[in-house]
Amino acid sequence: MSRTNSTRAQERKHTGILVACALMGCSFFCRASANDRANDLGEDAVLQVYLPREVTVQDSFLRLGQVSIIRGGESLVAKASEIALGRLSVPGQKITIHRPMVLSRLACNGIPASKVTLTGAEATTIKQRQQTVSRTELVRLASDFLESHPPAASVCRYSPLRKPEDFIIPGAGKDIRLSPRLVQGGAPNQAKVEIAVLSGDRRIGEREVIFGLEHNCRQAIAKVEIPAGGIISPQNVKIETIPSDYPEPADWQPPYGLIAKRRLPANTVLRPSMLVPRKSPIIVKRNQNVVIRIEQPGFVITAIGKTMQDGRAGEYIKVRNVDSQRIILARINEDGSVEPVS
């Protein structure tokens, strides 16, 4: 009987221990759950925003999550991260974000200042990541291109007259290429090189470099004094090549055979206004009999005429046909015959 009572007492003791353990476990888990809820509530209730002094971004549209470090409840962080702060609209532009602006933007999106803790800098300067093609690089490329593709064979020197601005490529550009070409037109003493800026197969802009040109030009200089009426020849004139702002005329020729209109001292640079063409001799005289010659494929007609004025080869004079007495206008040939003008 006593053994049975002892056994029951032990069972009751074990049961009490188990119940106590269960109650302790429930109390522990309840406290942990309460703590977790309290922690979650704390995270949701307070948003921590850290503002760095300077930030470089990839995109031009700015959001709070790009320019700051945000901590707090997941939903609150996600909401705050998407708040817009403006846009970088000009390459190289910088925007400064101050603490009051951040608090204002948060409040406008339903997050009051009482739930926000700001740390870090008083203001954040934001700039966009970019790639710059400097004006020095653009001028060097244009110069190299002009050297290998001169606008004229006579060009001997060139120098940039107007340099372009730097070309700023927003973001971290990849496969950026520069393609120069010569633009036709403009002043004869200038050359314009256009440089296209390409990103892959897409043209994203261009810059122009304008150069002033110098040309190799020939000029005739009197080696000795040339009297008025003197004939220009290699004996009294030398030809020199000099740099000039303008190209020489396409029909320029050494002035050999021309006549000096006035006395030309030694070392005088000969100008067209100083010279006149040398006239050929008169080969027919007035009242001289000449052959009037008409030549066509398959036949030749001749007649006798009388000149009414003196003339040189190539000139046009009046001629009277001896047979018909008709007066015609005729061109004098090198052999002295004349050819009627139709």
Secondary structure, DSSP 4 states (H G I P E B T S, - for coil): -HHHHHHHHHHHHHHHHHHHHHHHHHHHHHHHHHHHHHHHHHHHH-EEEEE-SEEEESSSEEEHHHHSEEES-HHHHHHHHT-EEEE--STT-EEEEEHHHHHHHHHHTT--GGGEEEEE-SEEEEEE-EEEE-HHHHHHHHHHHHHHS-SSTTEEEEEEEEPPPPEEEES---SEEEEEEEEP-S-TTEEEEEEEEEETTEEEEEEEEEEEEEEEEEEEEESS-B-TTPBP-TTTEEEEEEEESSPPPTT----TT-EESS-B-TTPBP-GGGEEPPPPPEEE-TT-EEEEEEEETTEEEEEEEEESS-EETT-EEEEEETTT--EEEEEEPTTS-EEE--
